[in-house]
Structures are given as structure tokens and as C-alpha cells.
Amino acid sequence: MAAGATIHTFTVQLADVDRGVYEELALRVAQHPSETTAYLLTRVLAYCLAYEEGIAFGEGISAADEPAVLVRDLTGQVTAWIEVGAPDAERLHHGSKLAGRVAVYTHRDPARLLPQWAGKKIHRADAIPVFSFDPGFIDDAAAALERRNTASLSVTERQLYLELNGTTLTSALHEHALE
């Protein structure tokens, strides 16, 4: 954890009907001083939306050899490499060679983000989904963020229903393909 990091706690009731995942999560998340609230919330949502046994947050935004969220099997092997924001093509290439599954969750405009990867060398680029949310969803959720957070996240037919500290928000989960 970086010096000066702000610790946020999240108690999340997760009901992902699409994947059959129903869990109560107790998360303790360090926000690096240079990390935006939008990035932090996207990181927490990526964790919830990809939740499975062995999932963990990476070492942080300064760790070059780990993604924001990863999944390890019982042997310690990385099975899922989950990036947040706008990772460069080299990170996606590395993650795709290391893990069987790679995904990107972004709080940025995918129309501006996807062309950055066009024509770049990315291993199995056609198998890497990029997920985004409705415009304003992350910003509205960021406005409700506190140090101690209570949330419920329901996912049904790729529609997200988020209640965060009394604020109710909805968004579709949009999937884009790398070209």
C-alpha cells in the first residue's frame, strides 16, 4: 500500500443472475493518491463483475507486472488478467500470454479508447472483451462514494443495478471487441 493511500471499505451484496453468483463481499481497497475516484470505482466494479474463487486486487497502479484485478488458481497460476481504465497494448499483450482470460473494464469513452489498440501487437486480441458503462454512471457513483461504503450490485441480462450508500443507479454493461 502506498504512503498516503486512502482506505475505502465496501460491504457488497452481489447478485449476478447472469452468472449465478450470489455473495456478500467485504472489500478493503487502497486508493493511491494519484488514482481517481472513477478508476477506484471501476476497479471495485470489475472485481464484483468478475468475481470467482481466487480473485484479488493487484498491487496497485504502480505495479507494472500485475493488473488491477487478477484471479489465481490454487497453484498460484494467474488464470484471469483484468485491467481497468486504459492499459497500453504491451500490458494487454503480456497479460494475454500469461493468463487464459483477459478483460478490460473502463470508465472512459470506448470510442476514443479502442483506436489506441488498433494495429498494435496484442496476443489473442480477438478474445479480449472491453467492458464499459453508460455515460455518467461512474461519475454519479463516485459522487456517492464514502470511506465506508454499503452497496448492492445486481446484474440481470447485462443490466447493472447499483445501490451505493443510498444512491440508486443503473447502467447497461457494454461489451466491445478489440480489432
C-alpha positions in Angstrom: 0.0 0.0 0.0 1.4 3.4 -1.0 2.1 6.0 1.6 -0.8 8.5 1.7 -3.2 6.0 0.3 -6.9 6.4 1.4 -8.5 3.2 2.6 -12.1 2.5 1.5 -14.2 -0.3 2.7 -17.1 -1.9 0.8 -19.7 -4.3 2.0 -21.3 -5.5 -1.2 -24.3 -7.7 -1.7 -23.6 -9.2 -5.1 -26.4 -10.9 -7.1 -25.1 -11.7 -10.6 -28.1 -13.5 -12.1 -26.3 -13.8 -15.4 -23.5 -15.9 -14.0 -25.3 -17.4 -11.0 -23.0 -15.7 -8.4 -24.6 -14.6 -5.1 -22.1 -13.4 -2.5 -21.6 -10.9 0.3 -18.2 -9.3 -0.2 -16.2 -7.4 2.4 -13.6 -5.4 0.5 -10.8 -3.2 1.8 -9.5 -1.1 -1.1 -6.5 1.3 -1.0 -6.8 4.4 -3.2 -3.4 5.6 -4.3 -3.0 9.4 -4.2 -2.7 9.6 -8.0 -5.7 7.3 -8.5 -9.0 8.9 -9.5 -12.3 8.0 -7.8 -13.6 6.9 -11.1 -10.7 4.5 -11.5 -11.2 3.2 -8.0 -14.9 2.5 -8.5 -14.3 0.9 -11.9 -11.7 -1.4 -10.1 -14.3 -2.4 -7.5 -17.0 -3.0 -10.1 -14.5 -5.1 -12.2 -13.8 -7.2 -9.1 -17.5 -7.7 -8.5 -18.4 -8.4 -12.1 -15.6 -10.9 -12.5 -15.9 -12.4 -9.0 -14.9 -16.0 -8.6 -12.7 -18.1 -6.3 -9.1 -16.8 -6.2 -9.9 -13.2 -7.3 -7.8 -10.4 -5.8 -6.8 -6.8 -6.3 -3.4 -6.3 -7.9 -0.6 -4.5 -6.1 -1.8 -1.1 -7.4 -1.4 1.3 -10.2 2.4 1.4 -9.9 2.8 -2.4 -10.3 3.9 -3.0 -13.8 3.8 -6.8 -13.6 0.2 -7.1 -12.3 -3.2 -5.9 -13.5 -5.8 -4.1 -11.3 -7.6 -7.4 -10.6 -6.4 -10.9 -11.1 -7.5 -14.5 -10.5 -5.2 -17.2 -9.4 -5.9 -20.9 -9.1 -4.8 -23.0 -6.1 -1.3 -23.4 -7.5 -0.8 -19.6 -7.8 -1.1 -19.6 -11.5 -2.8 -16.5 -12.9 -5.9 -17.6 -14.7 -7.5 -14.2 -15.4 -5.9 -10.8 -16.0 -8.3 -7.9 -15.6 -7.3 -4.4 -16.5 -9.0 -1.2 -15.6 -9.1 2.1 -17.4 -6.9 2.5 -20.5 -4.0 0.0 -20.3 -1.4 0.1 -23.0 -1.2 -2.6 -25.7 2.0 -4.0 -24.2 0.3 -4.8 -20.9 -2.6 -6.5 -22.7 -0.2 -8.5 -24.8 1.7 -9.6 -21.6 -1.5 -10.4 -19.7 -2.9 -12.4 -22.6 0.2 -14.5 -22.9 0.2 -15.1 -19.1 -3.4 -15.8 -18.4 -6.1 -17.8 -20.1 -8.6 -15.0 -19.8 -8.1 -11.2 -20.2 -10.7 -8.4 -19.9 -10.7 -4.6 -19.7 -13.2 -2.6 -17.7 -13.1 1.1 -18.5 -14.7 4.2 -17.2 -13.5 6.1 -20.3 -15.2 6.6 -23.7 -14.7 3.3 -25.6 -14.9 5.2 -28.9 -11.7 7.0 -28.0 -10.1 4.1 -26.3 -10.4 1.3 -28.8 -8.5 3.1 -31.6 -5.4 3.3 -29.3 -5.1 -0.5 -29.6 -5.8 -0.8 -33.3 -2.9 -2.3 -35.2 -0.9 -3.0 -32.1 0.6 -6.4 -31.2 -1.7 -7.9 -28.7 -1.7 -11.7 -28.2 -5.2 -13.1 -28.8 -6.7 -9.6 -29.2 -9.9 -11.0 -30.6 -10.6 -12.8 -27.3 -10.2 -9.7 -25.1 -13.5 -8.1 -24.3 -13.6 -4.4 -23.3 -16.5 -3.6 -20.9 -17.9 -0.1 -20.4 -20.8 1.6 -18.7 -23.4 4.1 -19.6 -22.1 7.7 -19.8 -22.2 9.4 -16.4 -22.8 6.1 -14.4 -19.3 6.0 -12.9 -19.3 9.8 -12.2 -22.7 9.5 -10.4 -21.4 6.6 -8.4 -18.2 8.5 -7.5 -20.4 11.3 -6.0 -21.9 8.7 -3.6 -18.5 7.3 -2.5 -17.5 7.5 1.1 -14.7 5.9 3.2 -17.1 3.2 4.4 -19.5 2.0 1.8 -22.5 -0.2 1.7 -23.6 -1.4 -1.7 -25.7 -3.9 -3.5 -25.0 -4.8 -7.1 -27.4 -6.8 -9.2 -26.8 -7.9 -12.7 -29.6 -9.2 -14.9 -29.3 -9.6 -18.7 -26.2 -7.3 -18.7 -28.1 -4.6 -16.9 -26.4 -3.3 -13.7 -28.4 -2.1 -10.7 -26.2 -0.5 -8.1 -27.2 0.9 -4.8 -24.3 2.7 -3.2 -24.8 4.4 0.2 -28.4 5.1 -0.6 -27.9 6.3 -4.2 -29.5 4.0 -6.8 -28.0 3.9 -10.3 -28.4 1.7 -13.3 -26.3 1.1 -16.4 -26.0 -1.4 -19.2 -22.7 -3.3 -19.3 -21.5 -2.7 -22.8 -19.1 -5.2 -24.4 -16.7 -4.1 -27.2 -14.2 -6.1 -29.2 -10.6 -5.2 -29.8 -9.9 -5.1 -33.5 
